[in-house]
Amino acid sequence: MAEVKIKRGESVDKAMRRLKKKMDKEGVMREIRAHRHFEKPSEKRRRKAARARLRAF
């Protein structure tokens, strides 16, 4: 779980930006979106293969 402590004199907006950056780096939001709906195993394999093809280039 991502955690950010607000430093003395730091604005909340700046702390939120740090939290969002940290969550993006850890892939938290991507994982939440992926689990939002059920995905059939065949769809998972198809998506994984497509991602592998993109990386191969």
C-alpha positions as CSV (number, residue, x, y, z in Angstrom):
1,M,0.0,0.0,0.0
2,A,1.3,3.4,-1.0
3,E,1.9,5.8,1.8
4,V,3.1,9.4,1.8
5,K,3.8,11.4,4.9
6,I,3.2,15.2,4.6
7,K,6.4,17.1,5.4
8,R,6.4,20.2,7.6
9,G,5.2,23.2,5.5
10,E,4.3,21.0,2.5
11,S,1.0,21.7,0.8
12,V,-1.6,18.9,0.5
13,D,-1.6,19.3,-3.3
14,K,2.1,18.6,-3.5
15,A,1.7,15.5,-1.2
16,M,-1.2,14.3,-3.4
17,R,1.0,14.6,-6.5
18,R,3.7,12.5,-4.8
19,L,1.1,9.9,-3.8
20,K,-0.3,9.7,-7.4
21,K,3.3,9.4,-8.8
22,K,4.1,6.6,-6.3
23,M,0.9,4.7,-7.0
24,D,1.5,5.0,-10.8
25,K,5.0,3.6,-10.3
26,E,3.7,0.6,-8.3
27,G,0.9,0.0,-10.8
28,V,-1.9,0.2,-8.2
29,M,-4.4,1.9,-10.4
30,R,-3.8,-0.4,-13.3
31,E,-4.4,-3.4,-11.1
32,I,-7.6,-1.9,-9.7
33,R,-8.9,-1.2,-13.3
34,A,-8.0,-4.7,-14.3
35,H,-10.1,-6.2,-11.5
36,R,-13.1,-4.0,-12.0
37,H,-14.8,-6.6,-14.2
38,F,-14.3,-10.3,-14.6
39,E,-12.0,-11.3,-17.4
40,K,-12.3,-14.7,-19.0
41,P,-9.0,-16.7,-19.1
42,S,-9.1,-16.7,-22.9
43,E,-9.3,-12.9,-22.9
44,K,-6.4,-12.7,-20.4
45,R,-4.3,-14.9,-22.7
46,R,-5.2,-12.8,-25.8
47,R,-4.3,-9.6,-24.0
48,K,-1.1,-11.0,-22.7
49,A,-0.1,-12.2,-26.2
50,A,-0.9,-8.8,-27.7
51,R,1.3,-7.1,-25.1
52,A,4.1,-9.5,-25.8
53,R,3.9,-8.8,-29.6
54,L,4.1,-5.0,-28.9
55,R,7.2,-5.5,-26.8
56,A,8.9,-7.7,-29.4
57,F,9.3,-4.7,-31.8
